[in-house]
Amino acid sequence: MKFFLIGVVLLVGLGYGGSKAYIHYQVSDKVDSVIPIVSPYMDLQYGGISSTLTGELTIDDVVIRVNGYRDTIVIGRLGINTPSYLDLIKLSRLSADSGASENVPPEYFGLLAENIRVSASADYYRDYYDESIKALAPADIRQGGVQCVGKYGYSPRALKALGYEELVMSMSMIMRQADTHFNTEMDFDIVDMIDVEIDVSMEGGVMEGAAMGSAYQPRLRNLQLKLTDNSLKQRVVKYCTELGLTSAQIMRAHINALQYAGGQFGMEFDKHVIEPYKEYLTDKSIFVATANPGEPIYLTKIGRYKPIDVPALLNLAAIAR
């Protein structure tokens, strides 16, 4: 019996090791084939391939240098997330076009990028910010409140003033298909700054929408946005104060930036969002906004309404805690 158990353990170990080597070889081969293709645009290097029993498959220690720039983007882990290691094996078979009938999409499928490091003084970030402002050409860009609350994003100078010499970010997205709808869960975290979580439920199917391409008309069932402050608020207050703004001016700058963000989506926030947001800025660490329309609504139709009417259309609500 002892030798039988040892044999079983060895067989399982060999099977796991063999499948892992197969998956890693497939991924490594595909990444290596991409490097020459992207070489006219960037230099791409990576340290290795990893997989876990929990269903993650990642390319590790990725270093990217876009041609024309000196500074690099460093990513600790970049890959996919599935329910289990068996799902990774199924996906590898699907990618190999095995045509096996048992190979069905996993219960959920996700993308992840962890420990993305971007220097606040990176030349590509400076160019990105400058080009963004040039395209927007906002009349109020030189106002102190606009700069310290980051109405149009934070400039390299503002980031340093806020105490961020380097941004360390992680992002993830998971899509889950249900019977009549699908859910998308997104998380965007910046260390010592803010964590943004977005959960969206849409009518229909993921694959159906992908097949329709630009003809796809998404219908929103509900949405939740959650902000968790990780020291950004107090840094902003300090920086704004150093620029000579009073508490009332700082608050107005925040609300102005909030309304600008809403305007990008064709809406003007009302008191049901603004008042909880003020409470969040004053003495709370979490802000949650939700949209629960009476029935699924075509997102393309929102533009037909006056911005001030959109919050009621979406049944927007918010709380701070």
C-alpha positions in Angstrom: 0.0 0.0 0.0 2.8 2.4 0.9 4.4 1.9 -2.6 1.0 2.3 -4.2 0.5 5.6 -2.5 4.0 6.8 -3.4 3.3 5.8 -7.0 0.0 7.8 -7.1 1.8 10.9 -5.7 4.5 10.5 -8.3 2.0 10.2 -11.1 0.0 13.2 -9.9 3.2 15.2 -9.5 4.5 14.2 -13.0 1.1 15.0 -14.5 1.0 18.5 -12.9 4.6 19.1 -13.7 4.1 18.0 -17.3 1.0 20.1 -17.9 2.7 23.1 -16.3 5.7 22.8 -18.5 3.4 22.5 -21.5 1.4 25.6 -20.6 4.5 27.6 -19.9 6.1 26.5 -23.2 3.0 27.6 -25.1 2.9 31.0 -23.5 6.6 31.6 -23.7 6.6 30.6 -27.4 3.8 33.0 -28.2 5.4 35.9 -26.2 8.7 35.2 -28.0 6.9 35.4 -31.3 5.4 38.7 -30.4 8.7 40.4 -29.5 10.0 40.8 -33.1 6.7 42.1 -34.2 6.6 44.9 -31.6 10.3 45.7 -31.9 9.8 48.6 -34.3 7.7 50.3 -31.5 9.1 49.1 -28.3 11.7 46.9 -26.5 10.0 44.1 -24.6 11.7 41.9 -22.1 10.4 39.5 -19.4 11.8 37.3 -16.7 9.7 34.1 -16.9 6.2 32.5 -16.9 4.3 31.4 -13.8 1.1 29.6 -13.1 -0.8 28.7 -9.9 -3.2 26.0 -8.8 -5.8 28.8 -8.3 -5.9 29.5 -12.1 -3.5 32.4 -12.7 -1.1 32.4 -15.6 1.3 35.3 -15.7 4.3 36.7 -17.5 6.6 38.0 -14.8 9.1 40.9 -14.5 8.1 42.6 -17.7 10.1 45.6 -18.8 8.9 47.8 -21.6 10.8 50.7 -23.2 8.8 52.5 -25.9 11.1 53.6 -28.8 12.0 57.3 -28.6 11.9 57.3 -24.8 14.6 56.6 -22.3 12.6 55.5 -19.3 10.9 52.1 -18.8 7.6 50.7 -17.6 8.1 47.8 -15.2 5.3 45.3 -14.6 5.7 42.7 -11.9 3.0 40.3 -13.2 0.9 40.5 -16.3 -1.6 37.7 -17.2 -4.9 36.0 -16.9 -7.1 34.8 -14.1 -9.4 31.7 -14.3 -11.3 29.7 -11.7 -8.8 26.8 -11.5 -5.7 25.2 -12.9 -7.9 22.9 -15.0 -9.4 25.9 -16.7 -5.9 27.0 -17.7 -5.3 23.6 -19.3 -8.7 23.9 -21.1 -7.7 27.4 -22.4 -4.4 26.1 -23.6 -6.2 23.4 -25.6 -8.6 25.9 -27.0 -5.7 28.2 -28.1 -4.2 25.2 -29.8 -7.4 24.6 -31.7 -7.8 21.0 -30.5 -11.5 21.2 -31.2 -12.3 19.0 -28.2 -16.0 19.3 -27.4 -15.4 19.4 -23.7 -13.5 22.6 -23.9 -16.0 25.2 -22.9 -15.2 28.8 -21.7 -14.5 28.9 -17.9 -17.0 30.3 -15.4 -15.2 33.6 -15.5 -12.2 35.0 -17.2 -10.0 37.8 -16.0 -7.0 39.9 -16.8 -4.5 41.2 -14.3 -1.5 43.5 -14.1 0.3 43.9 -10.8 3.0 46.2 -9.5 3.2 48.5 -12.5 5.9 51.0 -11.7 5.9 54.4 -13.3 8.2 57.2 -12.2 6.6 60.6 -11.8 9.4 62.1 -13.8 9.3 59.5 -16.6 9.7 61.1 -20.0 6.8 59.1 -21.5 4.5 60.2 -18.7 5.5 63.8 -19.1 4.8 63.6 -22.9 1.4 61.8 -22.2 0.3 64.5 -19.8 1.5 67.4 -22.0 -0.3 66.0 -25.1 -3.5 65.4 -23.1 -3.6 69.0 -21.9 -2.7 70.2 -25.4 -5.7 68.3 -26.9 -8.1 69.5 -24.2 -6.8 73.1 -24.1 -8.7 73.9 -20.9 -8.9 77.6 -20.0 -8.5 76.9 -16.3 -5.4 74.7 -16.4 -3.2 77.1 -14.6 -5.6 77.5 -11.6 -4.1 76.2 -8.4 -7.3 74.3 -7.5 -7.3 72.6 -10.9 -3.7 71.5 -10.4 -3.9 70.2 -6.8 -7.1 68.2 -7.2 -6.1 66.8 -10.5 -9.1 67.9 -12.5 -7.5 66.8 -15.8 -5.1 64.3 -14.3 -1.9 65.0 -12.3 1.1 66.6 -13.9 4.6 65.3 -13.0 5.1 68.4 -10.9 1.8 67.9 -9.0 2.6 64.2 -8.3 5.9 65.2 -6.8 4.2 67.9 -4.7 1.8 65.3 -3.5 4.7 63.1 -2.4 4.6 60.6 -5.2 8.1 60.0 -6.8 6.8 56.8 -8.3 3.3 55.4 -8.9 2.9 51.7 -8.1 -0.3 50.4 -9.6 -2.2 47.2 -9.9 -5.2 46.5 -12.2 -7.6 43.6 -12.7 -10.8 42.8 -14.6 -13.0 39.8 -14.3 -16.0 39.0 -16.6 -18.7 36.5 -15.5 -21.4 35.3 -17.7 -24.9 34.6 -16.2 -28.0 33.3 -17.9 -29.3 36.6 -19.2 -26.5 39.0 -18.5 -22.8 39.4 -17.7 -20.9 41.1 -15.0 -17.6 42.9 -15.2 -15.6 43.6 -12.1 -12.7 46.1 -12.3 -10.2 47.1 -9.7 -7.6 49.8 -10.1 -5.3 50.4 -7.1 -2.5 53.0 -6.7 -0.4 52.4 -3.6 -0.8 55.1 -1.0 -3.2 57.0 -3.3 -6.6 55.4 -4.0 -8.4 52.2 -4.8 -11.2 52.3 -7.4 -13.6 49.3 -7.8 -16.2 49.2 -10.5 -18.9 46.5 -10.9 -21.1 46.6 -14.0 -23.9 44.4 -15.1 -25.0 44.4 -18.7 -27.8 42.6 -20.5 -26.9 39.8 -23.0 -23.8 37.8 -23.5 -20.1 38.6 -23.7 -19.5 36.5 -26.8 -22.6 37.8 -28.4 -21.5 41.4 -28.0 -18.0 40.6 -29.2 -19.3 39.0 -32.3 -21.4 42.1 -33.1 -18.4 44.4 -32.9 -19.3 48.1 -33.4 -22.9 47.2 -33.9 -23.2 46.0 -30.3 -25.7 48.1 -28.3 -24.9 47.5 -24.6 -27.8 47.8 -22.1 -26.9 48.7 -18.5 -28.6 46.8 -15.7 -26.8 48.3 -12.8 -23.4 49.7 -11.8 -21.5 50.4 -8.6 -18.4 52.6 -8.2 -16.4 52.4 -5.0 -13.6 54.8 -4.0 -11.3 54.0 -1.1 -8.9 56.7 0.0 -5.4 55.6 0.8 -4.0 59.0 1.8 -4.6 61.0 -1.4 -7.2 63.3 0.3 -4.9 64.5 3.0 -2.0 65.0 0.5 -4.3 67.1 -1.8 -5.4 69.3 1.2 -1.8 69.8 2.1 -0.8 70.7 -1.5 -3.8 72.9 -2.1 -3.1 74.7 1.2 0.5 75.3 0.2 -0.8 76.9 -3.1 -2.9 79.3 -0.9 -6.4 77.8 -1.2 -8.8 77.9 1.7 -10.9 74.9 2.8 -13.9 76.3 0.9 -11.9 76.8 -2.3 -10.5 73.3 -2.0 -14.0 71.8 -1.7 -15.2 73.9 -4.7 -12.2 72.6 -6.8 -13.1 69.0 -5.9 -16.8 69.5 -6.9 -15.8 71.3 -10.1 -13.5 68.3 -11.0 -16.3 65.9 -10.1 -18.8 67.7 -12.4 -16.1 67.7 -15.2 -15.8 64.0 -14.8 -19.5 63.5 -15.0 -19.7 65.7 -18.1 -17.4 63.3 -19.9 -20.3 60.8 -19.6 -23.0 63.3 -20.5 -24.4 63.9 -17.0 -24.5 66.6 -14.4 -24.5 65.3 -10.8 -27.2 66.4 -8.4 -27.3 66.7 -4.6 -27.8 62.9 -4.2 -24.2 62.4 -5.4 -22.6 65.7 -4.5 -23.6 65.8 -0.8 -22.2 62.3 -0.1 -19.1 63.1 -2.0 -18.5 66.2 0.1 -19.0 64.0 3.2 -16.4 61.6 1.8 -13.9 64.4 1.2 -14.5 65.8 4.7 -14.3 62.9 7.1 -15.0 59.5 5.4 -12.6 57.1 3.7 -15.1 55.3 1.3 -17.4 56.7 -1.3 -19.9 54.5 -3.1 -22.1 55.5 -6.1 -24.7 53.3 -7.7 -26.8 53.3 -10.8 -30.0 51.2 -10.8 -32.3 52.2 -13.7 -35.8 50.9 -13.6 -35.1 48.7 -16.6 -32.0 48.0 -18.6 -31.1 51.1 -20.6 -29.2 51.5 -23.8 -26.0 53.5 -23.0 -26.1 55.0 -26.5 -29.4 56.7 -25.6 -28.1 58.6 -22.6 -26.8 61.3 -24.9 -30.3 62.2 -26.0 -31.1 63.5 -22.5 -30.1 66.7 -20.8 -27.1 66.2 -18.5 -29.1 67.3 -15.5 -31.8 64.6 -16.2 -29.4 61.7 -16.5 -28.9 61.0 -12.8 -32.7 60.5 -12.4 -32.7 58.4 -15.6 -30.1 56.1 -14.1 -31.5 56.3 -10.6 -28.1 57.5 -9.3 -27.4 57.4 -5.6 -24.4 57.6 -3.3 -23.2 57.1 0.2 -20.0 57.9 2.2 -18.8 55.8 5.0 
